[in-house]
């Protein structure tokens, strides 16, 4: 298997995991943990109905396909992502509890504002900035960090949202080498941003993307890392250590001790915790398999579909086998338009995916 073929397989697995987690969690998105139909919540019985997490991920995918040969042109990529997000905003299926910040920011952009204007994107740290970023995370060097930040700020012009997106993007990008150690990697990445030692702070493309928002991009990212993100990741690592003494049946609500995932920092912290419990380095066996992990992620008191989407994307990106999810007897029956989009996405993405 070539490195590009492996990346396409990882991309396919990430998108299927994301969409499956989305559909699984969407069933109970606003239901309290104490009122769940079962523990864990069962997988959808018939059609797996996805929500804005999958829809916006596919919109970002389409945008990168549109400009696959011009990913280093910030203006062109900005216009492409904005156009696809605006299409999603008025899509007939956009009636599945879309995020208020996404919708509000896009309304402002539709009126002609630029994301960085005072009347542009809303300055909120919501999880919409992170739940859709998988296509950007697997785009090429040297642009993946800039595109990951760009897709975030178009709707969430907030330092925490940007730092969280970069940390999650790094986890997805390197997932095949980080099995069982996603939280440790994320903590290290966030700490190095705060200390000023991160090589990301010297990323010229990332700096160009964020320069309309701040003259001191290093300070902007440090502020984001220091705003809930590091604490949420450390809390998740503490929970991970506690879970090591329990059986999966004893895990309970994955949000406990971390946060409910409605904003970007706790969303990625819980998602990475779930991914850590479903993967392991080398030939070691993880406590959960990928399918069981999605069920656990969906059975939360928080933003169930986004948490499960993030976990599914990370777990999927850690595997290069074409039949990873099928091997776990996970074969979701998505609505036809989404089934087709997910089936075609790896081939379409060949023009923009990283080589390895």
Beta strands, then each sheet from edge to edge (+ up, - down):
end
